[in-house]
Amino acid sequence: MTDEPDPHPLPIDGTLDLHTFRPEEIKDLIPAYIEACLEAKSYLLRIVHGKGTGTQRRIVRSILERHPAVESFRTDPGPGSWGATLVNLRRPD
C-alpha cells in the first residue's frame, strides 16, 4: 500500500476556488475547508464558485446556511461579483 498525495492540495489562505473540483466533492470539501481555516485562525473566506447557471452558488450557500461556524455570507462586491461568496466565520470565545 502506498501513500498517495492528496490530488488537490489546498493552501489555507482563505480562498477556495471550486473550479478544479467535481460537483460531488463540494459537500465534503467546504466543511473541511472551513474547519481548516478555523484551525489556521482565518475567519474571512472567499469561495469562488463561478457564475454559470448559479447551481454551484446555490449548493455552496445551502452548505454555508447549515454550518454552525458560519456567521454570515454575501456576494463578493469585487471584480468576481456574483461568481464568488464572501464568508465570515465565528471567532472562538
VENVEN-V46456 format. One record per backbone hydrogen bond with DSSP energy under -1.0 kcal/mol. CO is the residue of the C=O (numbers start at 1). NH is the residue of the N-H. If there is no record, write none. Layout:
# VENVEN-V46456
co = {CO & CO}
nh = {NH & NH}
This chain:
# VENVEN-V46456
co = {11 & 14 & 16 & 18 & 22 & 23 & 25 & 26 & 28 & 29 & 30 & 31 & 32 & 33 & 34 & 35 & 36 & 37 & 38 & 43 & 45 & 46 & 47 & 48 & 54 & 55 & 56 & 57 & 58 & 59 & 60 & 61 & 67 & 69 & 72 & 74 & 78 & 80 & 81 & 83 & 83 & 84 & 85 & 86 & 87 & 88 & 88}
nh = {13 & 46 & 48 & 21 & 25 & 26 & 29 & 30 & 32 & 33 & 34 & 35 & 36 & 37 & 38 & 39 & 40 & 42 & 41 & 89 & 87 & 16 & 85 & 18 & 58 & 59 & 60 & 61 & 62 & 63 & 64 & 65 & 70 & 90 & 88 & 86 & 81 & 83 & 84 & 49 & 50 & 76 & 47 & 74 & 45 & 71 & 72}
